[in-house]
Amino acid sequence: MTPAELEALIRDTAARTQGVGALEQSLKWGERSFAPARPNIGSSVRIQPRAGGDVALMFICHTNLVEQFRALYPDALAFEGNRAIVVEAGRPVDRDALSHCIALALTYKLRKRGRA
């Protein structure tokens, strides 16, 4: 998947996920970042293009999001430490699994507070 395809997936997932609402786009560490515009809804998702055509979806490392993703999809997605899902160039992507992980990130604070 390209960065543009990942952005479209993030936006589509946000639109389909109850409670997320509008997204705010910003630039963090030179990477496009997407988070719910309303406060206390979710965590940001950043798109980090990499050499060789790989793209990483980056998450805040002090959350347990990547740990949750790894438990849910150990064989369906590629992970990097406690911060990223790596979409490898030229490999098929489980779009449903990836979309679910994005939805979990975008609703992180809602779920943490038991409001989702």
N, C-alpha and C positions, 0 to 999 in steps of 0.2 A: 504494500500500500504506500502511496505517496503521502507527503504531508497534507496536501489538499484533500485527499480522500479521508485521511484521519480527521481533519477538521470537519468535514461534512458528516462523518460518523458521530463526532462529539456533539455537533449541533442537532443532528437528528435524534440522538439518544436523549439529549436534554429536553427536546420538544416532546418526546414520548414518555418522559419520566415524571410522574406526579410529584409536585412539590418543588421542582427545580426552578421553573419560570425562566425568565430571560437570562441569557449569559452575558457576562462582561468579558471582553477580550482586552488583554494588556500584553506588554512585553516584559518578561522577567528573565534576567540573565541572558538576554538576547534571543529568547525563545518565546513563541506565541503561547500565551497562557489563557485558559478559559475557566471561569468560575461563575457560579450563580451570582447574579447582580444583587440579590437581596442578601443581607448578612445572616450568618448562622444557619446556612442551608447545607453547604458542602465544601469540599476541598477542591483546590485547583488541579487542572490537568494541563501539563505543558507538552508541546510537541518539539522534540529535539531531533532534527535530521542528523544523520551520521555518515561517515565516509562509507563508500561502497553501496550506498542506497538504502541501508538500514535506517529505520526511524524508531525512536524510543518515545513512549508515552511516560512522562515523568510525574511522580506523585511526591507529596511532602513526606520526607523520610521519618519524621517523628510520629506519623500515624501508623496504624497497623494494616493499612490498605493492601500493600503488596503481599503481606503475609496471608491475608484473607484470600486474595486472588490466587496465590500459589496453592492454598488448600482446596479451593474450588476447581481449579483448572491446571493441575500439575503437569499434565501431558499435552494440553491444548495450546498453551502459550509459553513463550520464552521470557524468563525473568532475569533481572539484574539487581542483585542485592535487595535492599528494602526500599528502592526508589523507582524501579522502572519495569515496564513490559516492553520488550524489544520485538519489533515487527521486522523480521529479516527479509531482505530483498529477495525476490524470486521464489519465496515460499508461500504456500497457501495460508490464509489467515482464517481462524474461526471467528467470524464477524459477530456471531451471537455472544460468544464468550467475552470478546473484547468490549462489545456494547454493554454487557452486564457489568463488567468491571468499571467502565466509565460511569454508569448509572450509580454504582456503589460509591464511587468517589464524589460525584456531584451531590449525593445525599448524605455524605459522611456525618455531618454535624446533626442533621435531623435524626438519623438513626442512633447516633451516640447519645442523644438526649431522649430517645424513645418516642419521638414524635412522628416517625414514618411508619 
